[in-house]
Amino acid sequence: MKIIKDVQAMKQISASEKSQGNKIGFVPTMGFLHAGHLSLVRESVCQTDCTVSSVFVNSAQFAPHEDFEDYPRDLQKDLDLLEEAGTDYAFIPKAKQMYPDGYKTYIEVHELQERLCGQTRPHFFQGVCTVVLKLFNIVAPDLAFFGQKDAQQSIILKRMVRDLDLDVQIEVLPIIRDKDGLALSSRNFCFNKRQRQAALCLSRSLRLAQKKITAGEIDAAQVLQTIRAEIEAEPQARIDYAEIVDTNDLLPRETIHKGDLIALAVFIGKVRLIDNLIVD
Ligand code: PAF
């Protein structure tokens, strides 16, 4: 695996890979990698000729009061894991190159960016879309891989790709969970034992919701009540949002349809976790 720190060098490598007829797969990450990220790398290795993985903690997607400084980092371990999973190039740009002095250009996907996570994190998707578009321009991937855990992120990025006629295909891969159901997240490492246990209320509430829907419930309010009751029974948990939405516009549904997104954000202590389910 080659480590690339410079934007121009990365562009040249991508151009050279393309000139040899190679299909480039791309896995953007903010590091502190877990099995969820590595499943994306492995899929890219299967589907493409050359895999680029980036590690860049993107300041633009954190508000000033959020955990940018405290976001967990372990670059050496990330590089080892990326290599093991089959990455050909690890791209680890410097913040100064990504956002040079006087940086003023940001990407917005209106309306979609304001819903769900956008209510509590109004800066977030503008920051994500901006960095992902920049990374797409630098890496020039044919395919880019994202996790279903960040369901809203994938929906917004797909819309950006369509609206801006970008030549990249977005692949969304399933949520990877621990044996007990907790969706893997770099933020899980911030928990003590008690908090980790408390965090299970997210996946538990989604399982109850799916059970209710499978049993025939189509009233979104009823299903949301089940979800809320399950989470509120956990003293360490505070719901940020729990919604059932249409994946096209992310607007709340009254009646549940197949393919709808049940999305949750819940604070466990200071850590905000997300999880979701697509209605089967
Ligand atoms: O999903 C993430 O880890 C980040 O939002 C991404 C896509 C790497 C952009 O910084």
Residues whose N, C-alpha, C, O or C-beta is under 5 A from the ligand:
A	BS01	PAF	P28 T29 M30 F56 N58 V128 V131
